[in-house]
Amino acid sequence: MSKTLFSPIPGCFFEENWEIGERYVADIISAVGSHPGLLFWDVMNEPSWHGFLLSVDDEEERQRRYEMVRKFVRHFITFVRQKDPVNALGVGHTFIEDTEYSRTGEMVDIIIFHDYLEARSRGETALLPDVNQEGHADKAIRMAEDAMNKKASAEELLEAAEYVANLLEAGELVPMALPPTARIVAYRRGEKKDIKEIRSFLYGLTKQLKTACEIF
């Protein structure tokens, strides 16, 4: 799971209120920071898309507020990193370009943006992502087949499965209610690893990737 720390509340962006936010964040990190199900911190949800910014008509005032929000986000990225140097973090931007405008791209571990473009719908005219750019799918399939064709260890099989699963998830080619990477984490945590079951799981993922990329 991820944990979102801030949703847009206008008062939180003023520097005189940052101390309140710091206490809140510190309490959240203390409460759930060591939970094994935590994958990463989402420092803020959609910092560029809320009433504090969109309700302002004056362009100069709007830009001033944008910078307030971006400064707030950068501050709390640093604060979260100091409080929890172990877990990954990101910012749930509305658009990919917000990563550049806010100057947060190099501060985070995960680039997150919420793609609501109509062209990404799953209709007949959907524009499907190409996960085989630069041959990544080809490489992942070779790695998986090599692992399945030899007496690979459970970890070798899971490493190959993780490569394939990351491509499937990045390309939105599998349901995310129970993502393949979550199963991989579960397999790794298990005391007794069923090689046959893991091999079958890897075979299924590889078949999905081949079909999606039309690799036969």
C-alpha positions in Angstrom: 0.0 0.0 0.0 0.9 3.6 -0.3 0.0 6.3 2.3 -1.0 9.8 1.2 0.2 12.3 3.8 -1.5 15.5 2.5 -4.6 16.3 0.5 -5.1 20.0 -0.5 -6.1 22.0 2.5 -5.5 25.7 1.8 -4.3 26.6 5.4 -1.5 24.0 5.3 0.5 25.9 2.6 1.3 28.9 4.7 4.7 28.6 6.3 3.5 29.6 9.8 1.4 26.4 9.7 4.1 24.0 8.6 4.9 23.1 12.2 1.4 21.6 12.5 1.9 19.6 9.4 5.3 18.4 10.6 3.8 17.1 13.9 1.0 15.4 11.9 3.5 13.7 9.5 5.8 12.6 12.3 2.8 11.0 14.0 1.8 9.1 10.8 5.3 7.9 10.2 5.6 6.8 13.8 2.3 4.9 13.5 2.7 3.1 10.2 6.3 3.7 8.9 7.4 0.2 9.9 4.3 -1.6 8.6 5.4 -4.4 6.2 2.6 -3.5 3.8 3.9 0.1 3.3 5.4 0.4 -0.2 5.9 4.2 -0.3 4.8 7.6 1.0 2.7 9.8 -1.3 3.7 13.1 0.1 0.7 15.0 -1.5 -2.2 14.2 -3.7 -2.5 16.4 -6.8 -0.8 19.6 -5.5 -1.6 21.5 -8.7 -5.3 20.8 -8.9 -7.5 22.2 -6.1 -9.5 25.2 -5.2 -6.7 27.2 -3.6 -5.1 27.5 -7.1 -8.0 27.1 -9.5 -10.4 29.6 -7.8 -8.1 32.5 -8.5 -8.6 34.6 -11.6 -5.6 36.9 -11.2 -2.7 35.3 -13.0 0.0 36.9 -10.8 -1.8 35.8 -7.6 -2.3 32.3 -9.0 1.4 31.9 -9.8 2.3 33.2 -6.3 0.1 30.5 -4.9 1.5 27.8 -7.2 4.9 28.6 -5.8 3.6 28.5 -2.2 2.3 25.0 -2.9 5.4 23.8 -4.6 7.6 25.1 -1.8 5.4 23.3 0.7 5.7 20.0 -1.2 9.5 20.3 -1.5 9.7 21.1 2.2 7.7 18.0 3.2 9.6 15.7 0.8 12.7 16.7 2.7 11.0 16.3 6.1 9.6 12.9 5.3 13.0 11.8 4.0 14.6 12.9 7.3 12.0 11.1 9.4 12.0 7.9 7.4 15.1 7.3 5.3 14.1 3.7 4.6 10.8 3.8 2.7 10.4 5.2 -0.8 8.4 8.4 -1.5 6.8 10.2 -4.3 4.2 13.0 -5.1 0.9 12.2 -6.8 1.0 14.9 -9.5 -1.9 15.5 -11.8 0.2 15.8 -14.9 3.7 14.5 -15.7 4.9 18.1 -16.4 4.1 19.0 -12.8 7.1 17.0 -11.8 9.3 19.5 -13.7 7.4 22.6 -12.7 7.6 21.8 -9.0 11.2 20.8 -9.2 10.5 17.6 -7.3 11.6 15.0 -9.8 15.1 14.6 -8.4 13.9 14.6 -4.8 11.7 11.6 -5.0 12.1 7.8 -5.6 9.0 7.3 -7.6 7.6 9.5 -10.4 3.8 9.5 -10.0 1.2 11.3 -12.2 -2.5 10.7 -12.7 -3.3 10.2 -16.3 -6.9 11.0 -17.0 -6.6 11.5 -20.7 -9.5 10.1 -22.7 -7.0 8.3 -25.0 -6.0 6.1 -22.1 -9.4 4.6 -21.7 -9.8 0.9 -22.4 -12.1 1.2 -25.4 -11.5 -0.2 -28.8 -9.6 2.9 -29.8 -7.4 3.0 -26.8 -3.7 3.9 -27.3 -1.9 1.0 -25.7 1.6 1.7 -24.3 4.6 0.0 -25.9 6.4 -1.8 -23.1 8.9 -3.2 -25.5 10.6 0.1 -26.1 14.3 -0.4 -26.3 13.7 -4.2 -26.2 12.8 -4.4 -22.5 10.1 -7.0 -23.1 12.4 -9.1 -25.2 15.0 -9.0 -22.5 12.5 -9.8 -19.8 11.2 -12.8 -21.7 14.7 -14.1 -22.4 15.5 -13.8 -18.7 12.3 -15.6 -17.7 12.8 -18.4 -20.2 16.4 -18.9 -19.2 15.3 -19.2 -15.6 12.5 -21.7 -16.5 14.8 -23.8 -18.7 17.4 -24.4 -16.0 17.2 -25.5 -12.4 16.8 -22.0 -11.1 16.4 -21.2 -7.5 13.2 -19.6 -6.2 14.9 -16.2 -5.9 16.1 -16.5 -9.6 12.6 -17.3 -10.7 11.2 -14.4 -8.7 13.7 -12.0 -10.0 12.7 -12.9 -13.5 9.1 -12.7 -12.6 9.6 -9.2 -11.1 11.1 -7.9 -14.3 8.1 -9.2 -16.3 5.6 -8.1 -13.8 7.0 -4.5 -13.7 6.5 -4.2 -17.5 3.0 -5.6 -17.3 2.0 -3.2 -14.5 3.7 -0.2 -16.1 1.9 -0.9 -19.4 -1.5 -1.3 -17.5 -1.7 -4.8 -19.0 -2.8 -6.6 -15.9 -5.6 -5.9 -13.3 -4.2 -4.0 -10.3 -6.6 -5.3 -7.7 -4.0 -7.9 -6.9 -0.9 -6.9 -8.8 1.7 -9.5 -9.8 4.4 -7.7 -7.8 2.3 -8.1 -4.6 2.3 -11.9 -5.2 6.1 -11.8 -5.7 6.5 -10.0 -2.4 4.3 -12.7 -0.8 6.3 -15.5 -2.3 9.6 -13.9 -1.0 8.2 -13.6 2.5 7.1 -17.2 2.6 9.2 -19.5 4.7 8.8 -22.5 2.3 9.0 -21.5 -1.4 7.1 -23.9 -3.8 9.4 -23.9 -6.8 6.8 -25.6 -9.0 4.2 -22.9 -8.1 6.6 -20.0 -8.7 7.7 -21.5 -12.0 4.0 -21.8 -13.1 3.4 -18.2 -12.0 6.4 -17.0 -14.0 5.2 -19.0 -17.1 1.8 -17.3 -16.9 3.3 -13.8 -16.6 5.7 -14.4 -19.5 2.8 -15.7 -21.7 0.8 -12.5 -20.9 3.8 -10.3 -21.9 4.3 -12.2 -25.1 0.7 -11.8 -26.0 0.6 -8.1 -25.2 3.7 -7.4 -27.2 2.9 -9.8 -30.0 6.1 -11.7 -29.5 5.7 -15.3 -30.8 
